[in-house]
Structure formats: C-alpha cells, structure tokens
Amino acid sequence: MDLEAMAKAGVSKQDLFAALREHSYHNLASVKRVYFEACGMLNIYEESQKKAGLAVYPSNEDQLVHQAEKDGAHVVCKNCGFVVENANGDDNCRHCGKKQWMAAIY
C-alpha cells in the first residue's frame, strides 16, 4: 500500500479494506491496483497470480485470519502490506519501518 498517497487522497486503510471486502477480496496481495474515482466508483485491478498477503478483515476478526490458508514461507507487515520471507519479529519493515508482522494468507 502506498500509505502516503492514500493519506493525501483522504483514504484510510479501513476504507480501502472495507471496499475490497465489499468486492469479495480478502487478501491485499490479490489486488494489483485500486483506484478511488472522483465520482465515488472503485476500480480494482486483480493480480494475475495467486499470492500471499495481508488479510483485509476488520481488526476484531482474528478468528477469520486464523481460519485462512497461510503461507508458511512469508510474513506480511500489518501496517503497509509489504510481504517478505519469514522475518524476525524484531526486524523493521523495509517499506514503512514498522515492526508489525503477521503470517501472510492466501
């Protein structure tokens, strides 16, 4: 996610995730690009290959994340969605600098 561009456009992660769920997406990595159009429409461009990524479930829905198919070889930054091979929990994300890792899901 380009958090800076989203902030400039006034789009929160919660707004993005809700819009993706509304269109039956449950994994951020299944989406290549998302455009919030001025008229209020949402254009979603799918990723062509199945990839593991960040769950877009609400933060209080831990059970859904636990039930999702996980990629044992990758983790994802909960802040920005950047996927890496299993990182040490003490490592900072190379994309956003945060230390908020979770298992990547399909």
Secondary structure, 3 states (H helix, E strand, C coil): CCHHHHHHHCCCHHHHHHHHHHCCCCEHHHEEEEEECCCCCEEEEECCCCCCECECCCCCCHHHHHHCCEEEEEEEECCCCCEEECCCCCCCCCCCCCCCEEEEEC
